[in-house]
Amino acid sequence: MRRISTCLAVLGLAVLGLSASASAAPVVTLKAKAVPISGFPGTGNILGAGAAVATEFTITGTEYGGFPPPLIGVTVYLPAGTKLHPQGFVTCAPAALEKGGFKVCPKKSAAGPRGEATGRVSFGESHPEETVGVYPFFAPGGGLEFWAEGTEPVSIEILSKGHFTTASAPFGPKFVAEVPLVESVPGALDASINTIKVKVGAAYKQGKKTISYGTLPKTCPKGGFPVKSELMFLGGITSTASYKAPCPKK
C-alpha cells in the first residue's frame, strides 16, 4: 500500500521547485444521471422513485509537473428533495477494508458496482497511466467509503471515507469525502487523477416493498436536477463543476 502524508507531500513540492499554490486550477467536468438499481424494477430516473446515481469526473491540468495536482477531497451536492435511507443496509468496517481489501466486505455492504479511476503515477521522468478499480461500500454511521485498488504499474490500495451533511437550496444532501495521497515510489511525485467513474445506489426488499438507499425528488425543476461538485487538490486549490441532470420523461 503506497501512501504519504500531506505534510511530507508539500515538503516534496518545495524540494522539486513546484508551486503547490499555482494561480491556475485544474479544469473539472462533471456528469451525473439517475439510473436503475440492478435487480429492482421500478427504480431509475423516475420522480419519487429509488435510483442509483452514475457520476463521472474528468480532470485536466498541468499544475503539478505537467499534470493536475493530486486530489485530496471531493464534495458533491445533490438536488433538494433527494432522500437518503441508510437504515437497514449492511456495512463494511473501514478497518476490515484496510486490512483485507474489498473482498473481505459482506456482499450486501456494496453500495454499487465496481467503478474505475485513471491517473498518472511517476517513476523519475516517466509518468505512465494507471487504472484502478473503485469499490463503493456502506460505512458504519450512514456514510460511504470507496476502496481503490490497482496493481500495474504501481500497487495501489487506498480508502476514501465520506459523510453526508445538508446544503442550502437548490441543493439537499451534501457528500464530503477525503482522498488520501498516493506516493508512486519513495521520493516521487504523488499520483495524479484524470478520471473517476462511479455508480452509487442499492436497495433491498422489506416484504413486497423496495427500500432504496437514495430516492429522487418528487418534482424536477425546469432544465433538470442541479448537481454540483467541489474538488480539492494538494496546495489548497479548489475547482468547481456544475451539471443539470436530465428530468425524467413524462
N, C-alpha and C positions, 0 to 999 in steps of 0.2 A: 504494500500500500504506500503510495507516494503522496506526501503532504508537506506543507511548510507553513509556518505562522505568518500572519500579515506583517508583523514587525520585521521578521527576517527578510520577507519579500521586499519591503520598502528599502531596507538597507542594501539589498542586492541591486535595486534600481539605481541607487546613488552611485554604487561602485561601477556600474555599467555606463553611467553618464546618461541614463534615460530619464526623462521627466515624468514623474508619477502624477503630475498635476497639469498635464498638457491642456492648452486652451481648447483644442478641438476635442470633440466627444465622438465615440462610435455612433454610427447610424444604425438604428434598430427598427425593423419592421415586424409587425405583429398581425397574425391572422388567428381567428378563433371562431368556432362554429359548434352548435349543438348537434349531437349525433345520437343514434340509438345506442342503448346499452345492450351488448351482445347477450342474447338469450331471453330478452324481456320485451315482447311485443307491446306496442303502445307507448314506447319511450322514443325520445328523439326531439327534433325541432318542432315541438307541439306546445302551444301555450298551456301552462299549468301542469305539464307532464314531466316525469323524470327524464333525465338526459345525461349523457356524458359530454364533456367539453374537450374537443380536439384543438390544441393550441400549438402554434408554430412561430418560433422566433428566428429571425435572420439578423446577424450582427456583422457589420463591416467597419473597418477602420485600420489605421496604420500607426496608432499612437504608441505601440509597445513593440519596438523592434521590427516594424513593418506589419504588425497585426493588431487586432483590438486588444486592449488591456484585459487581464484576467477578470472574469466575472466573479463578484463576491456576494451579490444579493439580487433577489427577484421579488418584485411586488406586483400583484395582479389585482385589478379592481373589476369585480363582476357587476352586472347591471342591477339596479334597485328592483326588488321583488323576487330576486333569486333566493330560494330557501335551501338550507343545508340541514341534513338529518344524519348526524354521525352515530346516533344511538343504534345499537344492535349489530354493528359491524365488528368483525374480528379484527384485532390489531396485531402489529408486529413490533416488539420492543426494539428500540434503537441499538441496545447492547447486543441483541441477537444478530442483527444485521451486520454490525461492525465486526463481530466475531466470526460469523459463518457465511456472510453474503446472502443474496436474495433467496437462495434455495432452502434456507432454514425456516423461512417465514411460512405460516399456515397459508394454504392455498386461498382461503376465503378472506385473507387480510389484504389481498391485492386490490388496489384502488383503481386499477385499469390495466390494460395490456402493456407489453414491453414497448417503450418508446426508444428514441435514438437522439444522440447529440454528436456533432462533429466539431473538430477543432484542430489546433496545431500544437505539437509538442516540439521540444528543442534538444538538439544534440550539437553543441557548438554552433557552426554556421548552417547546419541542416535543420529544417523545420518541417518534417513530414506531417501529413494529416493522419488523424486517428478518429475512428468511430467507436463510440461506447454505447452499450445498451443502457436505457434508463427505465428503472422499475419502480412504479408508484405503489405505496402502501399506506394503509390507515395507521396512524400513530396513536399511542395512548393519549387520552386527554382531548381527542377530537381534531387533532392536526393531521397533516400529511407529511410523508417523508419520501425521498427519492434516492434510490440506490443506483449509482452509475458505475459500470464495470466494463473495462476494456483490457485487451491482452497484447495487442500489437499496434505500433512498435514499442509501447510502454505499458507496463502492468499498472492499471488504474483501478482503485476501489475507493469511492468516496460516498459519504452520506450527507444529503442536504435535508435539513429539517425546517418545517414551516408551520405557521399557525394562522388562524383566521381572526380578524377583528372587523369592525364596521366602519365604512366610509360614508361621507356625505353624498347627497344626491348630485348627479343622477346615478350614483353607484350604491351598491349594497354591501355584500361581503367583500372583504379585502384580505388577500392572502399574502403573507410576508414570509420569505424563506431566505436562509443564509446558504451560500455556496462556498465550500472550502476551496482553498488554493491547492493546485496540483503541481508539484515540482517534477519535471520530466526526468532529470537526473540531477544529482547533487551539484549545486552551483549554476545550473542552467536557468533560463527563463521559465516562469510558470506557464502552464498550458493556457492557451487562448481559445475561447469557444466561438464558433461561427454559426452553428445552427442548433436548435433544440426543437424536437417534435415529441409531444406527449399527449396522451388522452387519459383523462381522469373521469371516472364515473362507474358506479356499481349499484347493484340492487339485490334485494332478497325477498322471498315470499313470506308473508305473515297471513296464513290461511290462504285465501284467494287474492289477497291484496298485495300489490307490488310496492315495496318500500324502497325508494331511491335515495341515494346519498345527496344528490342535487336535483332540485326541481326548478323549471323555468318560470319566469314571471307569468302572470295571467294575462297581461297586456304587453304589447310591443310598441314602443314609440316610433313615430314616423322616421324612416331612414334606417331603422334597425336597432338592435340592442347595443348600448355603448359598452365597450371594454377598453381598459387602459392598462399599460404596464410601465413600470419604472425599473430599469436595470442598472444596478450599481456596480461600478468597476473599481479595480485597485487604483488608489490615488485620489479617491473622492469624486470621481466622475460619475454622473448620472445621465442616462439617456431615456427619454420618454417616448412611447409609441401608443397611438390610439387606433381603434378599429370599430367599425359598426358591423356586428354580426347580423346576417340576414334574418328578417322576421319570418315566422312560419307562413307557408302558403295557406290561404283560406280554403 
